[in-house]
Amino acid sequence: MRSYRTSEIAGIFGIHPNTVILYEKWGYIAPVKREENGYRAFNH
């Protein structure tokens, strides 16, 4: 399964990476698993 970083998701949808983080914080998207380095790992 491929995982995507926040900046990749933002690029796909044409939004700023901070917007992706806000959407997670506000509950618009489900909480995302973190990698060992603390980066969000969105899975498809």
C-alpha distance matrix in Angstrom:
0.0 3.8 6.5 10.0 13.4 16.3 18.1 15.4 15.3 19.1 19.3 17.5 19.9 22.9 23.6 24.4 21.8 24.4 24.2 20.6 21.7 24.7 22.9 20.9 24.3 26.1 23.7 22.8 19.1 17.8 17.8 14.7 13.5 15.1 14.2 17.1 18.9 19.0 16.7 14.9 11.0 10.2 6.8 6.6
3.8 0.0 3.8 6.7 10.2 13.3 14.6 11.8 12.2 15.9 15.9 14.4 17.1 19.8 20.6 21.2 18.7 21.6 21.6 18.1 19.5 22.6 21.1 19.5 22.9 24.8 22.9 21.7 18.1 17.3 17.2 13.9 13.1 14.1 13.1 16.2 17.2 17.3 14.6 12.9 9.2 8.4 6.0 6.1
6.5 3.8 0.0 3.8 6.9 10.0 11.8 9.6 9.9 13.5 14.2 13.3 15.6 18.1 18.3 18.5 15.7 18.2 18.6 15.0 16.0 19.3 18.1 16.3 19.6 21.8 20.1 19.2 15.6 14.9 14.3 10.8 10.1 10.7 10.0 13.5 14.1 13.8 10.9 9.1 5.5 5.2 4.4 6.6
10.0 6.7 3.8 0.0 3.8 6.6 8.1 5.9 6.5 9.9 10.6 10.2 12.5 14.6 14.8 14.8 12.1 15.0 15.4 12.1 13.4 16.8 15.8 14.6 17.9 20.0 18.9 17.7 14.4 14.5 14.0 10.7 11.0 11.1 10.9 14.4 14.1 13.4 9.9 8.0 5.6 4.9 6.3 8.0
13.4 10.2 6.9 3.8 0.0 3.8 5.5 5.3 6.4 8.7 10.0 10.9 12.8 14.1 13.5 12.6 9.4 12.1 13.3 10.3 11.0 14.7 14.5 13.4 16.1 18.6 18.2 17.3 14.4 14.7 13.5 10.4 10.8 9.9 9.8 13.0 11.8 10.9 7.1 6.0 5.5 6.3 9.1 11.4
16.3 13.3 10.0 6.6 3.8 0.0 3.8 5.4 5.2 6.2 8.6 10.0 10.9 11.9 10.4 9.3 5.9 8.4 9.5 6.8 7.7 11.2 11.3 10.7 13.3 15.7 15.7 14.8 12.4 13.4 12.4 10.1 11.6 10.9 11.9 15.0 13.4 11.5 7.9 6.4 7.5 7.5 11.0 13.0
18.1 14.6 11.8 8.1 5.5 3.8 0.0 3.8 5.5 5.0 6.1 8.7 10.0 10.0 9.1 7.8 5.3 8.8 10.2 8.5 10.1 13.2 13.6 13.8 16.2 18.2 18.7 17.3 15.4 16.9 16.1 13.9 15.3 14.3 14.6 17.4 15.3 14.1 10.4 9.8 10.6 10.6 13.5 15.0
15.4 11.8 9.6 5.9 5.3 5.4 3.8 0.0 3.8 5.4 5.1 6.3 8.8 9.7 10.1 10.1 8.3 12.0 12.4 10.2 12.4 15.5 15.0 15.1 18.1 19.9 19.6 17.8 15.5 16.9 16.7 14.2 15.4 15.0 15.1 18.2 16.7 15.8 12.0 10.8 10.3 9.4 11.5 12.3
15.3 12.2 9.9 6.5 6.4 5.2 5.5 3.8 0.0 3.8 5.4 5.1 6.4 8.4 8.5 9.3 7.7 10.9 10.3 7.6 10.4 13.1 11.9 12.2 15.5 16.8 16.4 14.3 12.0 13.8 14.2 12.2 14.2 14.6 15.6 19.0 18.0 16.3 12.7 10.4 9.9 7.9 10.2 10.7
19.1 15.9 13.5 9.9 8.7 6.2 5.0 5.4 3.8 0.0 3.8 5.5 5.3 5.7 4.9 5.7 5.1 8.5 7.8 6.5 9.6 11.7 11.2 12.5 15.2 16.3 16.6 14.4 13.0 15.4 15.8 14.4 16.7 16.8 17.9 21.1 19.5 17.6 14.1 12.3 12.8 11.2 13.9 14.4
19.3 15.9 14.2 10.6 10.0 8.6 6.1 5.1 5.4 3.8 0.0 3.8 5.4 4.9 6.4 7.7 8.0 11.6 11.2 10.3 13.4 15.4 14.8 16.2 19.0 20.0 20.2 17.8 16.3 18.7 19.1 17.4 19.4 19.3 19.8 22.9 21.2 19.9 16.2 14.8 14.7 13.2 15.3 15.2
17.5 14.4 13.3 10.2 10.9 10.0 8.7 6.3 5.1 5.5 3.8 0.0 3.8 5.7 8.0 10.4 10.6 13.9 12.7 11.1 14.6 16.4 15.0 16.2 19.5 20.1 19.7 16.9 15.2 17.6 18.7 17.0 19.1 19.7 20.4 23.8 22.7 21.3 17.6 15.5 14.7 12.3 13.6 12.8
19.9 17.1 15.6 12.5 12.8 10.9 10.0 8.8 6.4 5.3 5.4 3.8 0.0 3.8 5.6 8.9 9.9 12.5 10.4 9.5 13.2 14.3 12.6 14.6 17.6 17.7 17.5 14.4 13.5 16.4 17.9 17.0 19.7 20.6 21.9 25.4 24.2 22.3 18.7 16.4 16.1 13.5 15.2 14.4
22.9 19.8 18.1 14.6 14.1 11.9 10.0 9.7 8.4 5.7 4.9 5.7 3.8 0.0 3.8 7.0 9.3 11.9 10.2 10.5 14.0 14.8 14.0 16.4 18.9 19.0 19.5 16.6 16.2 19.2 20.3 19.4 22.1 22.4 23.5 26.8 25.1 23.3 19.8 18.0 18.2 16.2 18.2 17.8
23.6 20.6 18.3 14.8 13.5 10.4 9.1 10.1 8.5 4.9 6.4 8.0 5.6 3.8 0.0 3.8 6.5 8.4 6.6 7.6 10.9 11.4 11.1 13.7 15.7 15.9 17.0 14.4 14.3 17.5 18.3 17.7 20.6 20.7 22.2 25.3 23.5 21.3 18.0 16.3 17.3 15.6 18.2 18.5
24.4 21.2 18.5 14.8 12.6 9.3 7.8 10.1 9.3 5.7 7.7 10.4 8.9 7.0 3.8 0.0 3.8 5.4 5.3 7.1 9.2 10.1 11.1 13.2 14.7 15.6 17.2 15.3 15.2 17.9 17.9 17.3 19.9 19.4 20.8 23.5 21.3 19.1 16.0 14.9 16.6 15.7 18.9 19.8
21.8 18.7 15.7 12.1 9.4 5.9 5.3 8.3 7.7 5.1 8.0 10.6 9.9 9.3 6.5 3.8 0.0 3.8 5.3 5.3 6.7 8.9 10.1 11.2 12.8 14.5 15.8 14.5 13.6 15.8 15.2 14.1 16.4 15.6 17.0 19.7 17.5 15.3 12.2 11.2 13.2 12.8 16.2 17.7
24.4 21.6 18.2 15.0 12.1 8.4 8.8 12.0 10.9 8.5 11.6 13.9 12.5 11.9 8.4 5.4 3.8 0.0 3.8 5.4 5.0 6.2 8.6 9.9 10.4 12.1 14.2 13.5 13.4 15.5 14.7 14.4 16.9 16.1 18.0 20.4 18.2 15.4 13.1 12.2 14.9 14.7 18.3 20.1
24.2 21.6 18.6 15.4 13.3 9.5 10.2 12.4 10.3 7.8 11.2 12.7 10.4 10.2 6.6 5.3 5.3 3.8 0.0 3.8 5.4 5.0 6.1 8.6 9.7 10.3 12.1 10.7 11.1 14.0 14.0 14.3 17.4 17.4 19.7 22.5 20.8 17.8 15.3 13.5 15.7 14.5 17.9 19.2
20.6 18.1 15.0 12.1 10.3 6.8 8.5 10.2 7.6 6.5 10.3 11.1 9.5 10.5 7.6 7.1 5.3 5.4 3.8 0.0 3.8 5.5 5.1 6.4 8.7 10.0 10.7 9.3 8.5 11.0 11.0 10.8 13.9 14.3 16.6 19.7 18.4 15.5 12.7 10.4 12.1 10.8 14.1 15.6
21.7 19.5 16.0 13.4 11.0 7.7 10.1 12.4 10.4 9.6 13.4 14.6 13.2 14.0 10.9 9.2 6.7 5.0 5.4 3.8 0.0 3.8 5.5 5.2 6.3 8.7 10.0 10.0 9.2 10.8 9.7 9.8 12.7 12.5 15.2 17.9 16.4 13.1 11.1 9.2 11.9 11.6 15.2 17.3
24.7 22.6 19.3 16.8 14.7 11.2 13.2 15.5 13.1 11.7 15.4 16.4 14.3 14.8 11.4 10.1 8.9 6.2 5.0 5.5 3.8 0.0 3.8 5.3 4.9 6.0 8.4 8.5 9.3 11.4 11.0 12.3 15.5 15.8 18.7 21.3 19.9 16.5 14.8 12.8 15.4 14.6 18.0 19.8
22.9 21.1 18.1 15.8 14.5 11.3 13.6 15.0 11.9 11.2 14.8 15.0 12.6 14.0 11.1 11.1 10.1 8.6 6.1 5.1 5.5 3.8 0.0 3.8 5.5 5.2 6.1 5.0 5.9 8.8 9.5 11.1 14.7 15.9 19.0 22.0 21.1 17.7 15.8 13.0 14.8 13.1 16.1 17.4
20.9 19.5 16.3 14.6 13.4 10.7 13.8 15.1 12.2 12.5 16.2 16.2 14.6 16.4 13.7 13.2 11.2 9.9 8.6 6.4 5.2 5.3 3.8 0.0 3.8 5.5 5.2 5.9 4.9 6.2 5.9 7.8 11.3 12.6 16.0 18.9 18.5 15.0 13.4 10.5 12.4 11.2 14.2 16.1
24.3 22.9 19.6 17.9 16.1 13.3 16.2 18.1 15.5 15.2 19.0 19.5 17.6 18.9 15.7 14.7 12.8 10.4 9.7 8.7 6.3 4.9 5.5 3.8 0.0 3.8 5.5 7.7 8.2 8.9 7.9 10.3 13.4 14.2 17.6 20.0 19.4 15.6 14.8 12.5 15.1 14.5 17.6 19.8
26.1 24.8 21.8 20.0 18.6 15.7 18.2 19.9 16.8 16.3 20.0 20.1 17.7 19.0 15.9 15.6 14.5 12.1 10.3 10.0 8.7 6.0 5.2 5.5 3.8 0.0 3.8 5.7 7.9 9.5 9.9 12.8 16.2 17.5 21.0 23.6 23.1 19.4 18.3 15.7 17.9 16.6 19.4 21.0
23.7 22.9 20.1 18.9 18.2 15.7 18.7 19.6 16.4 16.6 20.2 19.7 17.5 19.5 17.0 17.2 15.8 14.2 12.1 10.7 10.0 8.4 6.1 5.2 5.5 3.8 0.0 3.8 5.3 6.3 7.7 10.9 14.4 16.5 20.1 22.9 22.9 19.3 18.2 15.1 16.6 14.9 17.1 18.5
22.8 21.7 19.2 17.7 17.3 14.8 17.3 17.8 14.3 14.4 17.8 16.9 14.4 16.6 14.4 15.3 14.5 13.5 10.7 9.3 10.0 8.5 5.0 5.9 7.7 5.7 3.8 0.0 3.8 6.8 9.3 11.8 15.5 17.7 21.0 24.2 24.0 20.6 18.8 15.5 16.5 14.2 16.2 16.9
19.1 18.1 15.6 14.4 14.4 12.4 15.4 15.5 12.0 13.0 16.3 15.2 13.5 16.2 14.3 15.2 13.6 13.4 11.1 8.5 9.2 9.3 5.9 4.9 8.2 7.9 5.3 3.8 0.0 3.8 6.5 8.4 12.1 14.5 17.7 21.1 21.2 18.1 16.1 12.5 13.1 10.6 12.5 13.4
17.8 17.3 14.9 14.5 14.7 13.4 16.9 16.9 13.8 15.4 18.7 17.6 16.4 19.2 17.5 17.9 15.8 15.5 14.0 11.0 10.8 11.4 8.8 6.2 8.9 9.5 6.3 6.8 3.8 0.0 3.8 6.2 9.6 12.5 15.9 19.1 19.8 16.7 15.3 11.7 11.9 9.9 11.4 13.0
17.8 17.2 14.3 14.0 13.5 12.4 16.1 16.7 14.2 15.8 19.1 18.7 17.9 20.3 18.3 17.9 15.2 14.7 14.0 11.0 9.7 11.0 9.5 5.9 7.9 9.9 7.7 9.3 6.5 3.8 0.0 3.8 6.8 9.4 13.0 15.9 16.6 13.3 12.5 9.2 10.2 9.4 11.5 14.0
14.7 13.9 10.8 10.7 10.4 10.1 13.9 14.2 12.2 14.4 17.4 17.0 17.0 19.4 17.7 17.3 14.1 14.4 14.3 10.8 9.8 12.3 11.1 7.8 10.3 12.8 10.9 11.8 8.4 6.2 3.8 0.0 3.8 6.4 9.7 12.9 13.8 10.9 9.6 6.1 6.5 6.2 8.5 11.6
13.5 13.1 10.1 11.0 10.8 11.6 15.3 15.4 14.2 16.7 19.4 19.1 19.7 22.1 20.6 19.9 16.4 16.9 17.4 13.9 12.7 15.5 14.7 11.3 13.4 16.2 14.4 15.5 12.1 9.6 6.8 3.8 0.0 3.8 6.8 9.8 11.4 9.1 8.6 6.0 5.7 7.2 8.7 12.3
15.1 14.1 10.7 11.1 9.9 10.9 14.3 15.0 14.6 16.8 19.3 19.7 20.6 22.4 20.7 19.4 15.6 16.1 17.4 14.3 12.5 15.8 15.9 12.6 14.2 17.5 16.5 17.7 14.5 12.5 9.4 6.4 3.8 0.0 3.8 6.6 7.7 5.4 5.4 4.6 5.6 8.6 10.8 14.6
14.2 13.1 10.0 10.9 9.8 11.9 14.6 15.1 15.6 17.9 19.8 20.4 21.9 23.5 22.2 20.8 17.0 18.0 19.7 16.6 15.2 18.7 19.0 16.0 17.6 21.0 20.1 21.0 17.7 15.9 13.0 9.7 6.8 3.8 0.0 3.8 5.4 5.2 5.3 6.3 6.2 9.9 11.5 15.2
17.1 16.2 13.5 14.4 13.0 15.0 17.4 18.2 19.0 21.1 22.9 23.8 25.4 26.8 25.3 23.5 19.7 20.4 22.5 19.7 17.9 21.3 22.0 18.9 20.0 23.6 22.9 24.2 21.1 19.1 15.9 12.9 9.8 6.6 3.8 0.0 3.8 5.5 7.5 9.5 10.0 13.7 15.2 18.8
18.9 17.2 14.1 14.1 11.8 13.4 15.3 16.7 18.0 19.5 21.2 22.7 24.2 25.1 23.5 21.3 17.5 18.2 20.8 18.4 16.4 19.9 21.1 18.5 19.4 23.1 22.9 24.0 21.2 19.8 16.6 13.8 11.4 7.7 5.4 3.8 0.0 3.8 5.7 9.0 10.4 14.1 16.3 19.9
19.0 17.3 13.8 13.4 10.9 11.5 14.1 15.8 16.3 17.6 19.9 21.3 22.3 23.3 21.3 19.1 15.3 15.4 17.8 15.5 13.1 16.5 17.7 15.0 15.6 19.4 19.3 20.6 18.1 16.7 13.3 10.9 9.1 5.4 5.2 5.5 3.8 0.0 3.8 6.5 9.0 12.4 15.1 18.8
16.7 14.6 10.9 9.9 7.1 7.9 10.4 12.0 12.7 14.1 16.2 17.6 18.7 19.8 18.0 16.0 12.2 13.1 15.3 12.7 11.1 14.8 15.8 13.4 14.8 18.3 18.2 18.8 16.1 15.3 12.5 9.6 8.6 5.4 5.3 7.5 5.7 3.8 0.0 3.8 6.3 9.6 12.6 16.0
14.9 12.9 9.1 8.0 6.0 6.4 9.8 10.8 10.4 12.3 14.8 15.5 16.4 18.0 16.3 14.9 11.2 12.2 13.5 10.4 9.2 12.8 13.0 10.5 12.5 15.7 15.1 15.5 12.5 11.7 9.2 6.1 6.0 4.6 6.3 9.5 9.0 6.5 3.8 0.0 3.8 6.3 9.6 13.0
11.0 9.2 5.5 5.6 5.5 7.5 10.6 10.3 9.9 12.8 14.7 14.7 16.1 18.2 17.3 16.6 13.2 14.9 15.7 12.1 11.9 15.4 14.8 12.4 15.1 17.9 16.6 16.5 13.1 11.9 10.2 6.5 5.7 5.6 6.2 10.0 10.4 9.0 6.3 3.8 0.0 3.8 6.3 9.8
10.2 8.4 5.2 4.9 6.3 7.5 10.6 9.4 7.9 11.2 13.2 12.3 13.5 16.2 15.6 15.7 12.8 14.7 14.5 10.8 11.6 14.6 13.1 11.2 14.5 16.6 14.9 14.2 10.6 9.9 9.4 6.2 7.2 8.6 9.9 13.7 14.1 12.4 9.6 6.3 3.8 0.0 3.8 6.8
6.8 6.0 4.4 6.3 9.1 11.0 13.5 11.5 10.2 13.9 15.3 13.6 15.2 18.2 18.2 18.9 16.2 18.3 17.9 14.1 15.2 18.0 16.1 14.2 17.6 19.4 17.1 16.2 12.5 11.4 11.5 8.5 8.7 10.8 11.5 15.2 16.3 15.1 12.6 9.6 6.3 3.8 0.0 3.8
6.6 6.1 6.6 8.0 11.4 13.0 15.0 12.3 10.7 14.4 15.2 12.8 14.4 17.8 18.5 19.8 17.7 20.1 19.2 15.6 17.3 19.8 17.4 16.1 19.8 21.0 18.5 16.9 13.4 13.0 14.0 11.6 12.3 14.6 15.2 18.8 19.9 18.8 16.0 13.0 9.8 6.8 3.8 0.0
